[in-house]
Amino acid sequence: MSTMKPTDETQGPSEDTRSEAPETLTSLSRRGLLARTGATLATGALLMHGRAAQAQSSVPGAHGPREGSAADTGGKVARQSHLPPGKEGRDYRPVVVPNGAKLPWKVVDGVKVFHMVAEEVEHEFAPGLKAMCWGYNGHVHGPTIEVVEGDRVRFYVTNRLPASTTVHWHGILLPSGMDGVGGLNQKAIAPGETYRYEFTVRQSGTGMYHSHHDEMTQMALGMVGLFIIHPRKPVGPRVDRDFAIMLHEWRIDPGTRRPDPNEMTDFNVLTMNAKAFPGTEPLVVRKGERVRIRFGNLSAMDHHPIHLHGFQFRITETDGGRIAESAQWPETTVLVPTGSTRTIEFVADEPGDWAMHCHMTHHVMNQMGHDLPNMVGVKPGGLDAKVRPLLPGYMTMGQTGMGDMAGMHHMPMPANSIPMVGGKGPYDEITMGGMFTILKVRDRLDGEGDPGWYTPPPGTQAQLANADELRRDGIDVGAPPPTPPTGHQHG
C-alpha cells in the first residue's frame, strides 16, 4: 500500500535511474546471462528493466526510510500526527461490498472511533447451507473498514468468543505494539475483555484484518475482513464504481453445521465475500463507467486466479500500494495469492452479463463435488431399476460429466448441503458454483439493485444453426469431422 506522500507517476525516471539500467544489463551480459539471446531480447530486457527501475523508485522504503517512519523522523515510532477525518463524498467515493457490510464509526475529538465485537455468528453461504462461524459484529466475514489516508483511528475490540483472540491489521503501517500478534505484540484478548488499538493511517490502498491468535482455527471460522484506505490525494483516473471482494475457502461436510478448521487440502466451499454461487450478488455498473475491483485473499492454502469475461483490465495495485502506471500491465485474469490483495481497473464499455470467477475449476464447485467416484463413461444399463427396490429414487449420475448436478435442486439432499453446481440462469441452469459471480453492465440503470438478465440484441447471441445456414456454408453434420492438417503448411 502506498505511503502518504503521493508520487508523480507521469514523470520520467531520474538521472540515476536512467544510468542504472544499462549498467545492470551490462553486468548481466558479463556473467553470461544474456549471451546467445540476440539483440532483440537484449533490447526488450533493457526496456523492461528501465520500467522496473522507474517503478522501483516509487516503492516506499526501497531506497531509504519511508516518509514519516521512525528512521525518517528520528523518533521512537513512526510519526503519529494526523489530518482531519476524511469525509465520504468530499474525500472519497465509498466502496461497494457485495453481500457484505461496512463497520460504522463516529468522530471523537478528531479521531475515527470503531467498535469491533468478536462473536459467534450463524452465517448462510448460499440458500440451503448455513454454518456456525466466528466473525465480527454479526457478520462473516467481518465488516469492511473504510478510512482515509491521514485519519487517526481508534478500534475497541470486545471479545465475546469462548477463546482468546487478537486483531492483526494485515499490511497496515503502524507501531509494533499495535500489530496484533498475540504473545508477540500484546497479551491475547481474553473472553469478556475489550482492548484498544489506535494509530494514524499513513498509507492508501487495500489491506485486510484478521485474528492473529490461533489463527488456523479462527481464520478458518471466518475471522477476517477488508481494510480499505482511500488516498487523501488520489492518483490516476477517478473511478465510478469501487467494489471490494474477500476470497476465502472452507470445509463444511454435508450434514454438519460448523466449518472444519483442521482441513489442509480439500476445501469444498469457495466464497466471494463469504457467499458461494448461487448466493453471490452481481456487480452492477453502467456502460462507460470506470470500474475498480479490489480482491483480498485470506484463504488457508490456495491462491485464486480471478478471470473476468468480456474485458481487459490493468492491475493497478497490490497490498504494497499503487503500481506506477509505467509498470502496470494488461490482463484478463489476476492471480490473488493467499495473504495478498490485488486491485484491477477497467472501463465497462460493453453491455451484457459477464462471468467473473476463479479459474481453478474445482473452486467453482460446491460441497457435493468432492469425494465422488469417477463415473464419466459408465454405462449403467439396467442398474437403476435393480437398485431402486433397495434405494428408492436411486439414479446413476455423472456418467456424462457434472452438468446434471445443476438439476439436483428438486431432489432430496443431505441436511444442510447444496448441489455441487447450479444457479438459475435466463436460458438454462448455470453450471457453476463456489467462487463465481456476474458483472452486469447496462446502458441505463434504475436504482442500484439487480437489473435482471441481459437480453442480447438480435444477431449477437449464439443460436441453434438451421438447415439453410448449414447448407449455405457447406457443413455436413453427419460427415466425419474435418481433420486438422499435419506437418509444415505453406500459404
N, C-alpha and C positions, 0 to 999 in steps of 0.2 A: 504494500500500500504506500502511496506517495506521501512524503513528508509535507509539512505545512507550507514550505516555500515553493510556490509554483515554478515550473520550468517552462521556458520558451521552446516548444517543440518545433517551431518553424525555423529557428536559426540553424546555421550550418555548424559543423564540428569546429572546435577550437584549433588554433595553430598546432598545439601539442597533439591533438587527436589526429590531425592530418598527417603529421610526421610519424606517428606511431604505426599506422597501418602498413606502409611499405617496408619499414624496418622489420616488423614482426614477420611479414611474408618472406622477406629475405632470409631471416633466421631459420624459418621452416625449410626453405629450399636448401640451406647449407646442411641441414640434418637429413636431407634426402627425402623429406616427406612429400615434396612436390615434384621430385624428379619423375620424368616419364609421364607426366599428366597432361602436358601440352599447354600451349599458350591460352587456349580458351578457358580451361579450368583455372589457370593462374589468374586470369583477368576476373573471372567470377568470384574466386576466393578473395581477391583484393577488394571488390565491390562489397561483398558480404561482410568482410572484416571491417571495412570503413563504417558500414551501417551499425554493426555490433559495437564498434568503439564509440560511435556517437551516442547510441542508446545507453551504453555503459556509463558514459559521462554524466547522465542524469539519474543514475541509480543512487539513492541515498546511502551514504556510508561506503561507497565503492572506492573513493579516492581520499576520503578524510572523514572526520566526525560528522554525523548528521546534525543539521541545524537544530539548536536547542537542546542537544544531548548534554550529558554531564561533562564529557570531554570538550565539547564546544564551548560551554559556558564557564567551565572551571568549577561548577558546583558539585554537590554530593549526589544529586539526582538530576534528571532532565528538568528543563525549565517548566514550571507549572503555572505560569501566568496564563490567562485565558481571555477570550473575546466575549462580547455579549452573546447570549444564547441565540443560535441560528433559528430563523423562523420559516415555517413552511410557506411557500408562495414567494416570499421575498428572497430567500437564500437557496431554495432547492425545490424541485418537483418531487413529491413523495413517491416512494416505490410502491408497486402493487405486488402483493403476496398472494398468489392464487391458493385457495383453500387454507390460507394462514391468517395470522393476526399480527398486530404490532403492539409493542409494550408501551403503555401510556406513561406520561411523565408530567411533572409540574416544575415550575421555576421557584426556587427559594434563594433569595439573595444572589441572584445571578448564576445559580447552579441548577442544571437539569437533574432532578431527583427521580429515580426509578425505584420501584419495589418489586422484587422478584420473589416468588414463592415456589420452592421446590416441593412437589407433591405427587401423589399417585393420581393418574388420570385414566379414565376409560376412553379409549380412542377408537374411532371407526376408520379403518383403512380403505374400505370400499363397501358398498352395500352387501351385507351378509358376513362381514368379517370385522369383529371388534376384539380388542385386547386390553388388558390392564397394563398400562405403561407407566413410566415415570416422566414427568415433564415440568413445565413451569406455568404458573398462573392459569391452570386448567387447560393447557394446550400442549399438544405434541405435533410437531416439535415446539420448542419454546417460542414465544412471540418474537418477531423480528425487532431488533433495536435499531432505531434510526436517529442519527445525530448529525452535527455539522462540525467540520474541522474547526478547531479553536474553542469548542464547547468545553466547559467544566462539567463533568458528570459525576453523580453520586448514586451508587447502587446499594440498596439494602436487600440482603438475601436472607429470607426466612426459610428454615428447613423444617418441613412437615413430613419428611420421609422417615421410615423406620431405621435408616442408616445415616451415618455422617456423609457430608458432601462438601464440595467447594465449587467455585466458578472460575474457569480459566478463560481469559479474553484472547482468543486464538488470533495471532498476527497483529495484535494491538500493541503499540509502543507505550510503555508505562513503567513506573518504578518497579523494581524487582519484588518488593513486598506486596504489590497488588496483582501479581501474575497468577495467583490462584492454584499453584501446585500444592496439594495437601502434604504436609510434613516438610516440604522444602521452603516454601514462601510463607506459610501460615499454618496454624493449627486447623484441623478439619472442623467444619461447622457441624456440631452435634445436633441430633434431633431436638427441636424446640428452640434452638438458638437462632439469633439474627446477627449477621456480620455486615460490616460496611466496607465497600470498595469505593475509592474516589481517585480520580486522575483527570488530567487535561488531555483532550484528544488532539494529537499533534500530527495527524496524517489524514488522508482521504482514501476511499476505496471500499472494498468488500472484505470484511473479516467475519469471524464466527465466534461463538462461545460454547463451552461445554463443561461438564463436570470433569475435574482432574483428581478425583478421589475414587479408587476402584473404578476407573473409567471403563474398563472392559464391560463391567456389568451395567454401569449407569448410562453410558452412551448407547449400549445395545438396547436399553429400555426406553430410550428416547430423549435423554437429557442433552440436547444440542439446540443451537439456534443461530441465526444470522445476525451480524453486526454491521450495519450499513453506515458509512461515514461520507456525507456529501462534501465536496470541496468548497471552501469559502470563496475561491475564485476559480470557477470551472474552466477547464481546458477542452478545446475541441468543440464540435457542433453540439448544440443543445438538443437533447432528446425529448420526444413527445410522450413516450411510454417507457417506463423503467420497471422491469419485472425482477423479482428475486425468488430463486428456487433452491431449496436444500435437497440434496440427493442422499439417500440412506438405504440400508438393507437390513432385513430382519429374518429371523427364523421363527415361524409360528406354525406348529404342526396342526393339521386338521383336528378339530375337536378340543384343542387346548385354548386357553384364554390369556396366555402370557408369553411374550417373546422369550426365546431361549438365549441368554447371554453367553452360553458356553459354546455356541456354534462357531466354527472356524472357517468352514469352506462352503457349505451347502445352504445358502440363503434362499428362501423361497417367496419372500415378499420384498419387492423392489419399489421404492417410492420416490415421488417428487412432492416435496412439502408434506410428507407423511401420508400421501394418498397413492394408491395403486389404481391404474386404469381398470375399470371404467369410473373410478371415483375422482379422477383428476379434473379440475376446472380448466376450460380453454383460456388461452391468452388472446384477448380481443383487441384489435387495433384497426385504425382507419387507413385506407390506401394512401400511400405517400408519406406516412408518418415515419419519423426516425425512431427506431426501437433499440433499447438496451435490455439484455437479459443477463443477469448475474447468477452464476451457479456456484454453490458451495457443496463440498463432498466430505461428509464425516461418516461414510460407510466404514465398517470394521476392517474390511480386507480388499475391497475392489475399487479400481478406477472405473470411470464411466465415460466412454466416447459418445457425446451427445450430438446427434445428427439432426439437422433442420432441413426439411424438404423445401424446395422451391426457391431458395435464396442462397446467395453467397454473403458471408459476413466477415468482418475483421475482428480478430481477437485483440481487444484494446486494453485489458487489464489482467494482471494476476493478483494474488494476495500480497505481492510485493509492491504493487502500485500500478499506475498507468504506464503502458508501454509507449515509448516515444513513437510518433507517427512513422518515422523512417524505419522502425523495426517491427511494426505491425504487419501481419500477413493475412491474405485471404484464405478462407476455409469454408467448408460446408459441414464439417464435424469438428467439435472441440473436445479434446481429452481433458477431463477433470480428474486429476489424481486425488487419491484419498488424502485428507488433511489439507486440501488446497481450494482456492477459488479461482474461477475464470469468468471473464466478462466479454460478451460479444456485442457488436453494434451493426445495424444494417438499416436500410430504408425498405419498408414494406411496400414495394412497388407493384405487386401482382396480387389481385384479389383471389380468394379461394380458402379452402380448408387444408392446412398444411400440417402433416405429421411432424412431431418432434419427439425423439425417443433415444434411449441408449441403444447403441448398435451392438452390444453384447447380446446375442439373440436370446440367451436364457434369462436376460434381465428384463425382457418384455413378456414374461410368463408369470402367472400367479402360482399359488402354493400347490395346486394339484398337478403341476408339471414335473415333479421330482419323484425319484424312486419308482419309476414305471418301467416295465419290461419293454423291449423294442418290438413293437407289433407291426412295423412297416413291412408290407409284402405278405403278411399272414393271410391265408385263405381259410376262413372259419368253416365254410361249408354248412353242415347241419349242426354245428356245435351249439349255437344259441338255443335251438329247440331242445337239445338234450340236457342243457344246463338249467333251463328255466324251471323245471319241476323242483330243483333243489334251491335255486336262487331266482325267485320270481322277478321278472323285469330285466333279467340279465341281457346285455347287448355287447358284443365284441366291438371295441373301438380302437382307433389308432392305426389300422392296417393301411390307410392311405395318408397318414400324417396326423397332425394335431388340430387341423382346422375344424373337425367335427366337434371338438371340445367346446367351441363357441356356442353350440346349441344345447349345452347342458343346463341352462338356466331353469328349464321346465322340469328337470329330473330331480329326484331326491338326492340331497347332498349330505355329507357328514356335517355334524353340528359345527357351527362357526367356521365355515370354509367357503371358498368361492371357486368357480371354474378356472381352469388354467389360463384360458384366454377368452376374450369376447366382451364386446360392448356394442350397444345398438348403434348402427350407422344408418345413413339415409337410403342405402341400397341393399346392404346385407349386414350381417354381423361383422364388426371389425375384429379380425383375429389377432388381436394384440392384448397385452395385459401389462401389469407392472409399471415400469418406468416409461410411460407413454402419455403424451398429451397432444393437444391440437392448437396450432396458431390459426386464428380466424381473422382474415383480412377482408374488410368490406369497403365498398365505395362510400357508404354512409352508415352511421350508427345512430340508433335511437336509444340513448342511455348507455350504461356501461355493462349491461348484462349480456348473457349469451344470445347472439343474434340468430341462433338456429343454424340449420345446414345451408351450405352454399349451393346455388343452382348454376352450373356452368352454362354460358351462352351456347346457342346451337352451333354445332360443328367443332366444339372444343372439348368433347368428352369421348372417351373410348366407348364404342358401341359394338353390338353383335354385327359381324360382317354379313351382308346379304349376298344372294347368289349373283346378282348383277355386278356387284363390286368384285367378287372373286373371279368371275368370267372376264371382266374388263382387264384385270391385272394378271391374268394367266395363272391363277392359283388353283391347283387341284388338291383339295384337302385329302383325297383318297390315295394320292400317289406317294411313293417313298419320299421322305424328307430330302431336300437338297443337300448334297454332300459338300462340305467346305473344301476348296482346293487345297492341295498339299504341295510342299516344295516352294521354291522361289518363283514368284509370279512377276511378269512384266506387264506394263500397260497401265 
